[in-house]
């Protein structure tokens, strides 16, 4: 019998079979480590765009100093700095990036840590 048995020749004369039926046979495809948790994030631009909806459903509160929002209520743990901030926001978060803090403070808002809020109670 010529051509080999089983999987022999898959890079040579059985190449068309591989292309048609098993295109991911060769190469590295990686894996996702399920035991490493990644924090859920939200960008300040997304937060600013969604602020009207969050006010309507009660996840954000309008006060004299600005709009108060706890990003834990949205399901996010970290605030990132992509996007533009047009509202004066007072954001309560566990962690944030430096660019997010700069953009919120530039718009007249502030960021408060959730740990500080928990200690006061």
Secondary structure, 3 states (H helix, E strand, C coil): CCCCCCCCCCCCCCHHHHHHHCCCCCCCCCCCCCCCCCCCEEEHHHHHHCHHHHHHHCCEEECCCCEEEEHHHHCCCEEECCCCCCCCEEEEECEECHHHHHHHHHCCCEEEEHHHHHHHC
